[in-house]
Structure formats: C-alpha cells, structure tokens
C-alpha cells in the first residue's frame, strides 16, 4: 500500500513532472522525491518511471495493468531468429 505522499509523487510522475519539479511542488528535498520514487517502484514491482505513469493511468481509469515478465514481453526482449 502506497502512502499518501507516494501517491502524490506517483501522480506528478504520471503527469510528466521531473524529480526537481516534484520537489518544488511538494516542498520536499530532491533526495526525498528519489526515495519516494524508489519505494513506489519497489512496492509495485516496477522498474522504470514510465511504468509508474502507465500504472497510475491504468488504475485511475480501471484498465487492467500487468507487467508480469511471463505475460508481457517488451519488443527488445524478444528473441530473433536470423537463420
């Protein structure tokens, strides 16, 4: 479960705010924002900030969101047969 502050940070990340902008908007230090982003990724099992954005919008609009490596293959992870 995300804290209230982590939810605020997640929303700002989703709308494209930089770490510096988030620190100014929420009046917290840059490193605190980085810690919140790290915690969000850890709690939601995400790897990138773009995944935070996708997760935020999917949950906001009740769209299924699943990043399981067994069910979701990124294009650069697919193996190619060059034979």
C-alpha positions, 0 to 999 in steps of 0.5 A: 500500500502506497502512502499518501505522499507516494501517491502524490509523487506517483501522480506528478510522475504520471503527469510528466513532472521531473524529480526537481519539479516534484520537489518544488511542488511538494516542498520536499528535498530532491533526495526525498522525491528519489526515495519516494520514487524508489519505494513506489517502484519497489512496492509495485514491482516496477522498474522504470518511471514510465511504468509508474505513469502507465500504472497510475493511468491504468488504475485511475481509469480501471484498465487492467495493468500487468507487467508480469515478465511471463505475460508481457514481453517488451519488443527488445526482449524478444528473441530473433531468429536470423537463420 
